[in-house]
Amino acid sequence: MMLADFFFLLLLTAVDGESSETICSYQDVLKYLNLTKNNELFSMTRPVQNYRKPTTVTLEVLLYAILDVKEIEQKFVPYVWIYLNWQNDYINWNPDDFCGIDKVSLPTQVLWKPDLTIAEMTEEDKAPPSPYLTISFDGGVQVQNDQVLVSTCRMHIYAFPFDTQSCNLSFKSVVHSANEIKLVHHLKSTDATEWSREVMRTQSEWLFINMTITNFTSELGFERDIIVYTISMNRRPVLYIINFLLPIFFFLCLDLASFLISDSGGEKLSFKVAVSLAVTVMQLILKDILPSSSDRVPLIAVYCIGIFTLMLLSLLETIVVMYLINKDSASQENETDGDRSLREDSRDKRVKASFHICEGEEKKWTQCASICDVSSDETPAQPLKSLSQGSSTQLTEEQLFFAKLSDELKEVVKTMTVLLNSRQEEVKSDYWTRKTKTINKVYLVFYITAAGLFLIYMFFTWTHASKVKVQHNGIKDRDLSPYYHWQDM
C-alpha cells in the first residue's frame, strides 16, 4: 500500500504540473488584470488612484534622419524616434504566478495615453503610428513611435549658404496641467546627440551638429510642462558654391576682360549686356531658393547686387565712351565734307587763273610778232605810231595780268590758311577720342579696386556670420509663452 500511495502522489504532482503550465499565457494575464476592449475604464481617465498624484511621463526623442528643410516655406521635416513611458496604478501582477511573464503587448486603444502634441507641427504625421504598447508587471507602460514630422522652423538665412539652422520640437500636453502630467527626460543633451548620430541614416544637404534638451514650465493660462528638443544643423555649401557663387564670379571676370575689346564697334556693348542679363537670371534663381520675408538682407543677395552694380557701372561707362567716339566721328565727317568743297573751289580757281595767264602770254607774243613783221616799204613813222599804240595797250594788259596774279596769290594764301585751320580742327576733333582712353584707364583702376574691396568685404562678413551660432529661442519661458498661448486659442 505504501508503494501504491507513492505512485499516486507522483501522478497527482504530474497532473498539477501540467495544469500549472496551461495558465502560462498572455491572455491569462489580461484576464487577471481585466484588460479588454469592452472595459473602457482603463482608457478613459488618467490611471492614478489618487487624483492629486501627477502622472510622470518620461519622453525621449532621437533624430533618425533629416529628410528636408524648406527655406521658402520655412518648414523642417525630420524623422524621429519617440519613446514614452509612464506609470499605470491599476496594472500590477506577480511574474512568478504566470511562469515569469513580465511584459505584455496590447493595442494602443485599450489603455489611456498622455495627450502630447508638438507645438511646431503643421501637418499630420505621415508615418503610421505604432499599433501596440507594452505594459510591465510593475505598472509601467511604454510606447515607441517613428514619426515623420512637418514642423515650422524660423530660418535664419543671413549667412546662406554658410548658415546654421536650429529648429525646435516642443512637446506639451494639450489639456493637462503640470499638476496632472509631469514631463521629464533621462537622457542628457550629449547622450541624445551621440545616440542620434549612431542611428542617423540620411541628412540630405545638412550636417547634424547637436541636439539640446530644455525642460521648463509655462505659466501662461495654467502651468504646463514643456520639453523642447532643439536640433542644430549646418548646411553643406559645396553645391551652392559650384552652381551659384563661382558662376557669378566668373561673369565678373568676363566683364573685367571686356575692357580689352575695342570701343569702336558695338561688340563690346553687346557683350556687356549679355553678361549683365546672365547675372539677372542668376538673381531670379536665387529668388526661388530664399524666402520672400527675412529680418535682414541675405549676404548672397548683397553679393549678387554688388556685382550687378559693378557691371551696370561698366555698361554705363562703355555707353559714354562710345557716345564721345561717335561725336568725334560725326564732327570729322562734317569737316571732311567742308574741306573737300573748299579744295574743289580752290582747284577750279587755280585752273581758271592759269587759263587767263596763258591767254595774256599769247597776246603778248602776238603783239611782238606784229612789230617784227613790218614791211620794208613802210615808213618808220607808221611802225612807231603803231608801236606807241601797242605799248599803251601792253601796259594795260600787264597791269591786268599783275592784278590777276595778285588775286591768285591771295587765293593761294587763303587756301593755305583754310588747310591750316582744317588741320587744327582735326586736332580738335580728336580731343574726345583721346579723352576716352584716359577715361578707360581711370575706370579700369576704379573697377579693379572696387571689385577687390567688395570681394574681401564679402569674404570676411560671410566668415564672421557663419561662425555666429543661432541662439536657441526656447530657453526662457517668457519668450515661448506667447506662442503657446496662441496655439491654445
Sequence and secondary structure as in RCSB ss.txt:
>XXXX:A:sequence
MMLADFFFLLLLTAVDGESSETICSYQDVLKYLNLTKNNELFSMTRPVQNYRKPTTVTLEVLLYAILDVKEIEQK
FVPYVWIYLNWQNDYINWNPDDFCGIDKVSLPTQVLWKPDLTIAEMTEEDKAPPSPYLTISFDGGVQVQNDQVLV
STCRMHIYAFPFDTQSCNLSFKSVVHSANEIKLVHHLKSTDATEWSREVMRTQSEWLFINMTITNFTSELGFERD
IIVYTISMNRRPVLYIINFLLPIFFFLCLDLASFLISDSGGEKLSFKVAVSLAVTVMQLILKDILPSSSDRVPLI
AVYCIGIFTLMLLSLLETIVVMYLINKDSASQENETDGDRSLREDSRDKRVKASFHICEGEEKKWTQCASICDVS
SDETPAQPLKSLSQGSSTQLTEEQLFFAKLSDELKEVVKTMTVLLNSRQEEVKSDYWTRKTKTINKVYLVFYITA
AGLFLIYMFFTWTHASKVKVQHNGIKDRDLSPYYHWQDM
>XXXX:A:secstr
 HHHHHHHHHHHHHHHHHHHHTT SHHHHHHHHT  TT THHHHS   SSTTS EEEEEEEEEEEEEEEETTTTE
EEEEEEEEEEEE TT    GGGGTT  EEEEETTTS    EEETTB S   S   SEEEEETTSEEEEEEEEE  
EE     TTTTS EEEEEEEEEESS  TTTEEEE  S HHHHHHHHHHH  B TTEEEEEEEEEEEEE SSS EE
EEEEEEEEEE  HHHIIIIIHHHHHHHHHHHHGGGS SSSSHHHHHHHHHHHHHHHHHHHHHHHS S  SS  HH
HHHHHHHHHHHHHHHHHHHHHHHHHHHHHHHHHHHHHHHHHHHHHHHHHHHHHHHHHHHHHHHHHHHHHHHHT  
TTS THHHHHHHHHHHHHHHHHHHHHHHHHHHHHHHHHHHHHHHHHHHHHHHHHTHHHHHHHHHHHHHHHHHHHH
HHHHHHHHHHHHHHHHHS    TTSSHHHHHHHHHHHH 
